[in-house]
Amino acid sequence: MHGYYGCVNTGWVEVVTGVMFSGKSSELIRRIERAVIAKQEVLVFKPSIDNRYSDTAVATHNGITIKAQIVDNVKQIRRIIKEESQQKEIDVVAIDEGQFFSDEIILLADELAEEGYRVIIAGLDTDFAGRGFGPIPELMARAEYVSKLHAVCVKCSNPATRNQRLIDGKPASIDDPIVVVGADEKYEPRCRACHELKKD
């Protein structure tokens, strides 16, 4: 199939990003549901590290879920797409919590788009210290469509653009690991002015 200017129509990459509690997973689910209504075949993935709300589904903070394939790495995503596409034609590949995957996801997204898939990836663009998080910044640079969502700052009600990590109620240290498993931590959306980091 050829587009308006004679080039072959390919797929594309969409990134849905922003801070925690900004509605990324809700927006991902909304796009998936619209694709399903349009009778498109959708594969949904999420990383095994994210089991906060569900072990088997993409889940929002307010309990909305959609079934997903749980994977440990990008190679598994690739394998499942290959297997599923032998049974039926896949139109859309949706991936939640993209920040937890290796940089291999960047190449995968590009390859899938070139093969004609619509690729939707949701994930945090920054970590708790305000630094770029995993592959999301590069995916944003390569994507055809980027939606950056904001939450509301819990301190002042301005648009929140930062993820505030609190450990025992106190701001985390800038030198803390990016991903902490099993720690007694809590996150809040905050604006630039209200975001705090402990300097060691």
C-alpha positions in Angstrom: 0.0 0.0 0.0 1.3 3.4 -0.9 0.7 6.7 0.9 -0.2 10.1 -0.5 3.4 10.9 -1.8 4.0 7.4 -3.2 6.0 6.0 -0.3 5.0 2.7 1.3 2.9 3.1 4.4 4.6 1.7 7.4 3.7 1.5 11.1 4.6 4.1 13.7 5.6 4.5 17.3 3.6 6.3 19.9 5.0 7.1 23.4 2.8 7.9 26.3 4.9 9.4 29.1 4.9 11.6 32.2 5.2 11.2 35.9 3.6 8.7 38.2 -0.2 9.2 38.7 -0.5 11.1 35.4 -2.7 8.6 33.7 -0.2 6.8 31.4 -1.6 3.3 31.9 -5.2 4.7 31.6 -4.3 6.3 28.3 -2.6 3.1 27.1 -5.7 1.1 28.0 -7.9 3.7 26.2 -5.9 3.3 23.0 -5.9 -0.5 23.2 -9.7 -0.5 23.7 -10.2 1.8 20.7 -8.0 -0.5 18.5 -10.1 -3.5 19.7 -13.3 -1.7 18.8 -11.8 -1.1 15.3 -11.4 -4.9 15.1 -7.6 -4.7 15.2 -5.5 -7.5 16.7 -3.5 -6.2 19.7 -0.7 -7.8 21.8 -0.2 -6.2 25.2 3.0 -6.6 27.2 4.3 -5.5 30.6 7.6 -6.3 32.4 7.6 -8.9 35.2 9.2 -6.4 37.6 6.0 -4.4 37.7 3.6 -6.4 39.9 2.3 -3.5 42.1 -1.4 -3.8 41.1 -1.6 -7.1 39.1 0.6 -10.0 38.1 -1.2 -10.6 34.8 -2.5 -7.3 33.5 -1.7 -3.7 32.8 -3.4 -2.0 35.7 -4.2 1.6 36.7 -4.0 3.1 40.1 -7.8 3.1 40.3 -8.2 -0.6 39.4 -8.9 -0.6 35.7 -7.1 -3.6 34.1 -6.5 -5.1 30.7 -4.9 -8.6 30.2 -1.2 -8.5 29.3 1.6 -11.0 28.5 4.2 -10.7 31.3 7.8 -10.8 30.0 11.3 -10.5 31.5 13.0 -9.0 28.5 12.8 -7.7 25.0 13.7 -11.0 23.4 10.6 -12.6 24.9 8.4 -9.8 23.3 10.1 -10.5 20.0 9.5 -14.3 20.3 5.8 -13.9 21.3 5.1 -11.5 18.4 6.7 -14.0 16.0 4.7 -16.9 17.4 1.4 -15.0 17.5 1.8 -13.5 14.0 1.9 -17.1 12.6 -1.6 -17.6 13.9 -3.1 -14.2 13.0 -2.2 -10.8 11.7 -1.2 -8.5 14.5 -1.9 -4.8 14.1 -0.9 -3.2 17.4 1.8 -3.9 19.9 1.3 -2.2 23.3 3.9 -2.1 26.0 3.4 -0.7 29.5 6.2 0.4 31.9 8.7 0.7 29.1 11.3 2.3 31.3 12.0 -1.1 32.9 13.2 -2.6 29.6 16.8 -2.5 28.2 17.7 -0.3 25.3 16.9 -3.2 23.0 13.3 -2.0 23.1 14.4 1.1 21.1 15.5 -1.2 18.2 12.5 -3.4 18.6 10.1 -0.4 18.3 11.9 0.8 15.2 11.8 -2.6 13.6 8.2 -3.2 14.4 7.2 0.2 13.0 9.1 -0.6 9.8 7.3 -3.9 9.5 4.0 -2.1 9.6 3.0 -2.4 13.3 1.5 0.4 15.4 3.6 0.4 18.5 2.4 2.1 21.7 4.8 2.3 24.6 3.9 3.9 28.0 6.5 4.7 30.6 8.1 7.2 32.9 10.4 9.6 31.2 12.3 10.6 34.3 13.4 8.8 37.5 13.0 10.0 41.1 15.9 12.4 40.7 14.5 14.0 37.5 17.0 12.2 35.2 16.1 10.5 32.0 14.8 7.0 32.8 16.0 4.0 30.7 15.0 3.9 27.0 12.1 6.3 27.2 13.9 9.6 26.3 15.4 7.9 23.2 12.0 6.4 22.3 10.5 9.9 22.6 13.1 11.2 20.1 12.3 8.5 17.6 8.5 8.2 18.0 6.1 9.7 15.5 3.7 10.7 18.3 4.6 11.6 21.9 2.0 12.4 24.6 3.5 13.9 27.8 1.0 13.7 30.6 1.1 15.6 33.9 -0.2 14.8 37.4 -1.1 17.4 40.1 1.6 18.3 42.6 0.5 17.0 46.0 2.1 20.0 47.7 0.9 23.0 45.7 -1.5 21.7 43.0 0.6 23.0 40.1 1.3 20.6 37.2 3.5 17.8 38.5 6.5 16.9 36.3 8.7 15.1 38.9 8.4 11.7 40.7 9.1 12.3 44.4 10.5 9.2 46.2 10.0 9.2 49.9 11.6 6.6 52.2 10.2 6.6 55.7 8.6 9.9 54.9 11.8 11.6 53.9 13.2 12.6 50.4 15.4 9.9 48.9 19.1 10.6 48.4 20.2 11.6 44.9 22.7 8.7 45.1 20.0 6.0 45.7 19.6 3.3 43.1 17.1 4.1 40.4 15.1 0.9 40.9 14.6 -0.3 44.5 12.9 -3.7 45.0 11.3 -4.4 48.3 12.1 -1.1 50.0 9.6 0.7 52.2 9.2 3.6 49.7 6.4 5.8 48.5 6.1 8.0 45.5 4.3 11.3 45.0 3.8 13.5 42.0 5.4 17.0 42.5 6.2 20.1 40.5 9.7 21.3 39.9 9.6 23.7 42.9 8.3 21.2 45.4 10.5 18.2 44.3 13.2 17.4 46.9 16.4 15.3 46.9 18.6 14.6 49.8 22.2 15.5 49.0 24.8 13.3 50.8 
